């Protein structure tokens, strides 16, 4: 990658909005450490250019026709191209940001990012860093939390009570007495818990419940 020993960093950009693309090109051309490598108006054109030009950094719109930014990131990763791709978006949705970073995006910034902050981010990405805008950080956190919630099985209040008592080492008769239930009813609740957690015994149920954040 360029940028070492004073070498300029080659930067490519892709966006389907000509005026916005022009503003990025101008920011690149005005920075002494950056050199403009080329531009594209859609994802397929961008991928073809990255294969040919192999720039250091690509600044790409998350939402583009042909291939969107996330698909472009994935293609660059699969083809092992040397370009580090930084995405820009007007709407930092948690799922899209999370997915882009998961696939190997070198950064995610808002389209409202000031030119100076954008070029600083390009330099950071060229150094091998990952740059995430504050708004995008919130989106990533929301995405992670959403996936944690999705990973948690839906247990009834009674099933959670039974699971907590299992974690405390209570026997079925002891649980039945404490919960004012019959032993057979407690066993039924246990079977439901096992099924929802995908396990077959008490120890595995407790371990899996703790792993998935159902109990602590």
KAVEN-V382850 format. One record per helix or strand of 2 or more residues. SS is the DSSP state (A for helix, B for strand). FROM is the first residue (numbers start at 1). TO is the last residue. If there is no record, write none. Layout:
ss = [SS | SS]
from = [FROM | FROM]
to = [TO | TO]
This chain:
ss = [A | B | A | B | A | B | A | B | A | B | A | B | A | A | A | A | A]
from = [4 | 9 | 18 | 34 | 43 | 57 | 69 | 84 | 94 | 107 | 115 | 131 | 134 | 157 | 172 | 183 | 202]
to = [6 | 14 | 30 | 40 | 53 | 61 | 78 | 89 | 103 | 110 | 126 | 132 | 151 | 167 | 179 | 197 | 211]
